[in-house]
Amino acid sequence: RAQQAAVDAAVAMRVTMNDALDPIVRQLGRVATADRHERAALAEAAVPMVLDSAAHLAGTGRVRACLYRFAPGKPTMLVPAQYAGRVDDPLEPITDGTTEGDLVFGMLRHNQHLFCPDISTSAPAGWRITAPQTYKSFAAVPVAAGHNAFGMLMVDSLDADGVRRADVPLIRLLGGLLAVALA
């Protein structure tokens, strides 16, 4: 019985992944084949699709997926642009040259990710959560294609261990899909 339950769960997960990713891939196909006048609108339509998939496929509990984009001007900043999942107060911008900003922009420059299973015990050095934020775990990945960075995808949960290390590869894949749409 346990073995059959595991097989059934694996099949259900594959179906869920297909249901979530297939529309995104089809939308990216539309972006790739569109003329230059339609491309931007089609690409922007892919963003909420990816964020919704991230919020529903990664993590457990009350999950939110947020796309940070570069803001114009100096200093260099990433600002929350769109999100899906848990409705919460907006996240704070991240500014280069701050402790948190140096951590995030270093992650982007080196195509790495940040992962924290429990903010109370293992927050990255310099990471801060300001009220009214209440998330307990997160993963953040670059939204980059080649050497071109477009921002950062962050998935967070109100639960400690709500975002797990096993979620990071999926979140990186979704960050890559966002990059393809925005490239």
Disulfide bonds with the S-S distance in Angstrom:
none
